[in-house]
Amino acid sequence: MGLTDGLILRTKGYSVDWMRFADLGLQFYGTSIVAHEDMVRQKPDLVRRFVRASLRGWQYMIDHPGEVTEIFLRANPNIDPAYSRAKVPAVVSLAQSETTKRLGLGASTREEWEAMQKLLVEVKILEAPIELAKLYTNDFLK
């Protein structure tokens, strides 16, 4: 069951909990910014500004979850308010880790990428390892 399904059930009164990969020592990166290597090479300033703007939005959501939820609900009046009020804190918790506490919001480590990739190869989601330098960088966080 995914986060969304569990939150829907929880808002309907069911007792639901999650076992997070991070609790088992595995960091999986799901919320990411993806850019084509040509864009990164040709327009690094644009990529940097986009990443910084995205991180400012995430930080604002972390600092003001109630306000963000109310803004969202005003813009999306057909969404279940109980679900939305439950989702923002849950999503915020997924964006924060020991690594982001140590290195800053959005940061990831080579060790975590290696562990994630190793598991994805072992369970045959990836056929073979990919050069990690092609997959991620923290350079645009600065």
N, C-alpha and C positions, 0 to 999 in steps of 0.2 A: 504494500500500500504506500502510495506517495504522500507527500506532505499535504497536498490539497485535499485528497480523499480523507485523510485522517482529521484534518481541521474541520471539514464539513461534518463528519460524524461527531467530533467533539462539541461543535456548536449545537448539535441536536441532542446533546445530553449523554452521549456514549463515552465510556472511559477508554481513551486511546493513548498510547504512548509510542515512541519511536526508538529504534536502536540506530544510532548514527554511526556511520563509518569512522568518523573522528574518534568516537568513544572506543573503537577497536584499534586505534593507532593508525588509521588510514585517512589521509586527506584527499578528498575528491573535489576537483574544481568543476563546478557546474555553472555558476554565474561568472561568465568571462566576457571579455571584449575581444572579438576576433577581427583581425584586419589582414588583408591580402599583403603578401610580402612586398609587392610593388608599391602599395600605398605607404607602407612603413618606410621603404627606401626613398620614395620620391617626395613624400609630404610628412616628414617626421614631426614637424611643428603642429600640423593639423591633428595628427594622432595624439600627440602629447596634450593638446588643448582639449580634445574630446575625452581622453582618459581623466584629466583633471576635473572637467565639468561633471563627468559621471561620478567620480569619487566625492565631489562636493554634494551631489544629490544623495548619494548613499549616506554620507555623514549627516546630512540634514535629517534624513529619515531615522537614523540611529539616535540623534539628539532630540528629535521632536516626533516620536511615533504617533502620538494621539493627533497632533495637528495634520500630519501627512495622511492619516487614515480619514480624517474628516474632509480634507481637500479631495481625496480620491472618491469618497462617497458622494460629495456634491457633483463631481464630474460623471459619476456612474451610479445614478439613483436606482438602477435595477439590480444592483449587486446586494446580496444579503449583508446588512451591516454587522451582524454578529460574526460572520465569517471574515469580513474585512478587518474587524478589530482584533481577531485572533491571528490573522495572517501576517500583519506587519511585524509584530514581535518575533514570530517564528522565522520569517525571512531574515530579519536582522540577525538573529542568532546564527543563521547559516553563513552570514557574511563575516562573522568574527571567529577568530581562532587564536590559539597561542601564537602562531606565526604573525597574524595581523596585529596582535597586541604588542609583539616585540618589534616588528618591522614596519608596521603601518597598514592601514586599510588597503586591500587589493594586493598585498605582497604575497608571494609564494616562494618556495625554496626548491632548489634542484633535488634535494633528497626526497621531498614529498612528491615531486613529479616522477622521479625514478620509481618510488614505491607504487604509485598509481599505475604507471606504465607496466611495471612488472606484473602486477595483478591482472591487468587487462590482457596481457599476452598469455598469462597462465590460463585464464578462463576463455581464451580464444576470441575475445572481442577485437583484439588487434592481432594480426598475423605475425608481426615482428616489431621489435622496438623501432622507434623513430628518433632521429637526432633531436634531443630536447631543445637545443638552441634554436631550432626551427619552430618550436611549439610555444615558447613563453619567454617573456622578459619582464623584468621589473624596471627597466630603464625609463619607461614613460611615467613612472610614479613620482619621479623626482622633479 
